[in-house]
Amino acid sequence: MIIGYDAKRAFCNNTGLGNYSRMVIGGVAERDTEVVLYTPRRRGRHEHYFDEKGRVKVRQPQGLWHLAPALWRSVAIGGRLGKDGVDLFHGLSHELPYGIPKGVKKVVTMHDLIVFRHPEYFKPIDRLIHRVKMRHACEGADVVVAISEQTKADLITMLHVDEAKIRVVYQSCDPLFWHWCQQVTAGEDMSIEMRSARLKYGLPERYVLCVGTVEPRKNQAVVVRAMGSLPDDVALAVVGRSRSGYGEVVRKVAEECGVARRVFFIEGAAFADFPALYAGAVASVYMSRFEGFGIPVLEAMCCDTPVVTSSVSSMPEAGGEAVLYAEPDDVATVAKHLRRLMEDRDFRAECVEKGRLQREKFAPEKVTEEMLKLYRTLL
């Protein structure tokens, strides 16, 4: 069995879609399955990520295709699959190339349909491109993988995808977080790492963590408003790059609420520091208005950090009974949850224990086994 993957984001993307791609590819490659990765470029800290992960080959544009890498990814990969003996091609992020040979099975992962649900978050040209690619992928795929029941429902209602060809396979989070929780479970003292991360980013001893791109959909302004009801020695760490000018909006809200000195904006944080930042926080807050899954919820649970998140879309699937929920704009409830987590040690410990149970539903080995089972069924 030879599996081909669209690996652009696995090599070039440091966040959500990249983490998902590396997790799927790495897990399959480690099961002694031959893997061929198609990417227009290899760059950054993930350039050599797959060098020691089983039987992996990498294909990149040759000749004049170097001048048009995006076009190579869309139309030229299909012609390479037969030469490489690929049995099944998996598009890991909403799209499939054109011209895939008939004998090659096609799988595409759909993370969310936000471009259909909330078109206002996209520029017109981006909206058009994403919609065309997603429709083409869903129509051409033999199986459409949805990363949550929420995404499955949206595929059926918005793109009219036949339910019979949709498979829900939950995603996991980066192995870095599972390694952290394994260390903690084994009894290792991680306090030095936590303190080092806190000092590195200039945070006080008590802080709330909010991880995610700073953009309107992620809704960080609500968390900032909730800070006004928390003790003065509690800070908020907003970790993520700003988009669409929303960072300035959040800063203005912090000033209006009188909490600007307690809100720390951290862009470009080292990914290796994320587990320690989560583990050192009094809570993780993720009040997104819509998500296909909500990876920060799982990342926090892997670090034994209690979570407050929004009660919409897929967040209840990710958090189950382990996390605390509020409507996206319910500032009072967010503040109430945070105060209780800080004041009630027994309740906090109960949330941590529930999180340990909930996170096991998304363990990497479970995701890999589900994906391999899907591949074997198709082939």
Secondary structure, 3 states (H helix, E strand, C coil): CEEEEECHHHHHCCCHHHHHHHHHHHHHHCCCCEEEEECCCCCHHHCCCCCCCCCEEEECCCHHHHHCHHHHHHHHHHHHHHHCCCCEEEECCCCCCCCCCCCCEEEEEECCCHHHHCHHHCCHHHHHHHHHHHHHHHHHCCEEEECCHHHHHHHHHHCCCCHHHEEECCCCCCHHHHHHHHHHHCCCCCHHHHHHHHHHCCCCCEEEEEECCECHHHCHHHHHHHHCCCCCCEEEEEECCECCCHHHHHHHHHHHCCCHHHEEEECCCCHHHHHHHHHHCCEEEECCCCCCCCHHHHHHHHCCCCEEEECCCCHHHHHCCCCEEECCCCHHHHHHHHHHHHHCHHHHHHHHHHHHHHHHHHCHHHHHHHHHHHHHHHC
